[in-house]
Amino acid sequence: MRLLVLGGTSFVGRHLVDAALAHGHLVTVFNRGRTNPGLFPQAEHRRGDRDNGHYQTLAAGTWDATVDVSAYVPRHVDQALDALDGRHGHYVLVSSISAYDPRAATTAEDSSTHPRPAPDTETITPLTYGPLKAACERRAAARLGSDEVALVRPTYVVGPHDPTDRFTYWVRLMTHGGKVPIAWPQAPVQVIDARDLGAFLLTVAQNRHSGQLDAVGPWAPLSRFLSDLSVPGRPYELVDVGPEALAAAKVTLPLVSGDPADRPLMTRPGTHAVNAGLQTRSLRQTAADTAGWDRHRGRPPLTTGPGAQARATLLG
């Protein structure tokens, strides 16, 4: 298969390209060339910049499928499809569970998505991210028709090479053991390993699946989720400090929401995706592999979650 990946060297795209090359596909990667530029010498690399609308390098070539992992605003979808001019093959858009409108969402994959943010904006914030992803979905479906588009909605994506550190934060704490400050121990947490997502995106592209597909792993309450991240011989104690203490310390817990309105977004069954071939590894395996990757990169300072001093304050 001739596969075009819009993105492809950072996180989700990186694992997708890994899977595609392992299966012998002919891969073209389109990106700015700034993130891990030396990756995948066996793939064809074309440079461009979606923020500035620079797609000239896509003026030639035809592909059997295109997987778009880097569309964040509707303009990205429109400009890419304009540049490809019908040569993109089956189009797979990586959206997000955040596209669902939590005020109206059920756990069905055809439940309501956000309206476009008002006023109209391309500024991505926690409030506009989901509405902009939903707007990207509508543009792709309107341009190509529902049979030619797969809308893949992952929940939190985790695992090796995660640039957000959200999952790595918990892996480090649970690997160390001891007292771990939390809140909302029964809040649902749902993640998917980026390697499983990459493999699933390839399956969707190969088999020309279409429609809405929630790419999610099994969900669990926070307390059980963290137990799967623990290490034998490293005893731990989860200490429920309560949301008020978090607010007073001006910190948040990665991957965790105490808002009941978010529950439908973190308890997705992902039925359509499973029927289309999604397979997920165990959370314990993802945690072990993430810990190994974190050690290999030298365990740099984390970019999210309460630091050591804040945790000490929370624990009193």
Helices and strands as residue ranges (DSSP letters): E 2-6, H 12-22, E 26-31, E 44-47, G 56-58, E 65-68, H 74-84, E 90-94, G 97-99, H 129-144, G 146-148, E 149-154, E 156-158, H 166-176, E 178-182, E 188-189, E 191-193, H 194-207, E 211-215, E 220-221, H 222-227, E 236-240, H 243-249, G 260-265, H 271-275, H 283-296, H 308-315
